[in-house]
Amino acid sequence: MSIVVTAASGHFGRAVVESLLARGADPASLVATSRRPEALADLVERGVDVRRADYSDPASLRRALEGAEKVLLVSGTEFGQRVAQHTAVIEAAVEAGASLVAYTSAPYAATTSLALAAEHAATEQVLLDAPVAAVLLRNAWYVENYTGQVETYLEHGLVGATGDGRVSVALRREYAEAAATVLLTDGHAGTTYELGGEAVTLAEIAAAVSEATGREVAHHDVTVPELEQVLLGAGLPEPAAQTYADVDRGIAAGELQVPADDLTRLLGRAPLPLRDAVREALSA
Ligand SMILES: NC(=O)c1ccc[n+]([C@@H]2O[C@H](COP(=O)([O-])OP(=O)(O)OC[C@H]3O[C@@H](n4cnc5c(N)ncnc54)[C@H](OP(=O)(O)O)[C@@H]3O)[C@@H](O)[C@H]2O)c1
């Protein structure tokens, strides 16, 4: 029986596998799946069972999840297809006789007005209706969502439409460590975790990036329609521009602010404060 981590070729899934190994999980008990198993060749060398799985290919999922005891379903990236894809993973986990499926969701997925969360809410419902114990890992924002755009910020400033709203941020590896705790320890079945670190404004993020880089990053607060135009002007397709502008509307409304208690409990320590998290993300 094994622990299966899907999307292990992605930043988050990889960090979960690394955290499981760092905590002494037997590599032979771990299955890491990807559409691109060749990207996980180093894990094969370390004794991890790497299997090919495409969320859009149920036969590949059945093969990849064979023998699974616990499954971490990492949400996919193909907007509009994700409910069907995630449903296929959940069905394969049930067919494999898994005892637990944990799913990476979004803050307050079942009740939020955030457009981005609709597929997460639908997936949560499929999982809750499935004959398997569920854990909902409602990850708030990665700090890397911001530090990954530092070049743009240095050129144009950090443009947002959040007003005084706060967004809970933590390092991707901290959310990954929390997921590893859920996979390695008992007592999580049926739990919904609202996970996030320090709740910060975009102005505070701009200040933290300025401090870490030694270069001034201005913060420009605009309206949601103005942000959408900025994103369109930067070349984003209309649906993406609408979705990202809607995220800022959600932040302004407090929909991405969660208490740090759940992440603190799963980590066994407080998540890093913003300035340290930004520094670590930028040095990675
Ligand atoms: N909370 C946040 O701030 C935040 C931010 C960004 C994303 N997310 C969500 O969290 C997830 C993990 O984040 P991340 O940073 O690891 O993203 P990432 O680095 O972009 O990785 C995405 C992963 O999803 C896999 N994937 C996509 N479509 C798939 C499919 N049809 N079948 C199998 N695997 C598929 C990719 O596999 P391949 O290598 O085969 O492409 C990759 O491993 C994302 O997929 C997204 O749903 C959350």
The ligand as a Tripos MOL2 file, in Angstrom:
@<TRIPOS>MOLECULE
LIG
   48    52     1     0     0
SMALL
NO_CHARGES

@<TRIPOS>ATOM
      1 N1         -2.6910   28.5520   -4.1170 N.am      1 LIG1
      2 C1         -2.0470   29.1910   -5.0780 C.2       1 LIG1
      3 O1         -1.5370   30.3140   -4.9030 O.2       1 LIG1
      4 C2         -1.8700   28.5350   -6.4110 C.ar      1 LIG1
      5 C3         -1.1160   29.1850   -7.4010 C.ar      1 LIG1
      6 C4         -0.9460   28.5450   -8.6270 C.ar      1 LIG1
      7 C5         -1.5290   27.2940   -8.8340 C.ar      1 LIG1
      8 N2         -2.2620   26.6940   -7.8540 N.ar      1 LIG1
      9 C6         -2.8800   25.3600   -8.0280 C.3       1 LIG1
     10 O2         -2.0400   24.4540   -7.3320 O.3       1 LIG1
     11 C7         -1.5780   23.4210   -8.2440 C.3       1 LIG1
     12 C8         -0.1440   23.0660   -7.9060 C.3       1 LIG1
     13 O3          0.6490   24.2380   -8.0080 O.3       1 LIG1
     14 P1          2.0790   24.1740   -8.6690 P.3       1 LIG1
     15 O4          2.7600   25.3920   -8.2010 O.co2     1 LIG1
     16 O5          2.7050   22.8400   -8.4520 O.co2     1 LIG1
     17 O6          1.7430   24.3130  -10.2280 O.3       1 LIG1
     18 P2          2.7360   23.9300  -11.4330 P.3       1 LIG1
     19 O7          4.1480   23.9920  -11.0040 O.co2     1 LIG1
     20 O8          2.2760   24.7510  -12.5880 O.co2     1 LIG1
     21 O9          2.4000   22.4100  -11.7140 O.3       1 LIG1
     22 C9          1.1760   22.0090  -12.2290 C.3       1 LIG1
     23 C10         1.1390   20.4980  -12.1980 C.3       1 LIG1
     24 O10        -0.1530   20.0630  -12.6570 O.3       1 LIG1
     25 C11         0.0840   18.9790  -13.5250 C.3       1 LIG1
     26 N3         -1.0180   18.7880  -14.4480 N.ar      1 LIG1
     27 C12        -1.6930   19.7370  -15.1420 C.ar      1 LIG1
     28 N4         -2.5910   19.1420  -15.9240 N.ar      1 LIG1
     29 C13        -2.4670   17.8080  -15.7400 C.ar      1 LIG1
     30 C14        -3.0960   16.6670  -16.2910 C.ar      1 LIG1
     31 N5         -4.0530   16.7770  -17.2440 N.pl3     1 LIG1
     32 N6         -2.7380   15.4430  -15.8710 N.ar      1 LIG1
     33 C15        -1.7760   15.3080  -14.9470 C.ar      1 LIG1
     34 N7         -1.1140   16.3410  -14.3870 N.ar      1 LIG1
     35 C16        -1.4720   17.5750  -14.7950 C.ar      1 LIG1
     36 C17         1.3600   19.3540  -14.2520 C.3       1 LIG1
     37 O11         1.8900   18.2030  -14.8510 O.3       1 LIG1
     38 P3          2.8530   18.2870  -16.1560 P.3       1 LIG1
     39 O12         4.2260   18.4470  -15.5870 O.co2     1 LIG1
     40 O13         2.6240   16.9960  -16.8220 O.co2     1 LIG1
     41 O14         2.4100   19.4730  -16.9690 O.co2     1 LIG1
     42 C18         2.1900   19.8570  -13.0960 C.3       1 LIG1
     43 O15         2.7820   18.7800  -12.4040 O.3       1 LIG1
     44 C19        -1.7600   24.0330   -9.6310 C.3       1 LIG1
     45 O16        -1.9090   23.0040  -10.5770 O.3       1 LIG1
     46 C20        -2.9890   24.8920   -9.4590 C.3       1 LIG1
     47 O17        -4.1760   24.1080   -9.5670 O.3       1 LIG1
     48 C21        -2.4290   27.2850   -6.6400 C.ar      1 LIG1
@<TRIPOS>BOND
     1     1     2 1
     2     2     3 2
     3     2     4 1
     4     4     5 ar
     5     4    48 ar
     6     5     6 ar
     7     6     7 ar
     8     7     8 ar
     9     8     9 1
    10     8    48 ar
    11     9    10 1
    12     9    46 1
    13    10    11 1
    14    11    12 1
    15    11    44 1
    16    12    13 1
    17    13    14 1
    18    14    15 2
    19    14    16 1
    20    14    17 1
    21    17    18 1
    22    18    19 2
    23    18    20 1
    24    18    21 1
    25    21    22 1
    26    22    23 1
    27    23    24 1
    28    23    42 1
    29    24    25 1
    30    25    26 1
    31    25    36 1
    32    26    27 ar
    33    26    35 ar
    34    27    28 ar
    35    28    29 ar
    36    29    30 ar
    37    29    35 ar
    38    30    31 1
    39    30    32 ar
    40    32    33 ar
    41    33    34 ar
    42    34    35 ar
    43    36    37 1
    44    36    42 1
    45    37    38 1
    46    38    39 2
    47    38    40 1
    48    38    41 1
    49    42    43 1
    50    44    45 1
    51    44    46 1
    52    46    47 1
@<TRIPOS>SUBSTRUCTURE
     1 LIG1         1 GROUP 0 **** ****
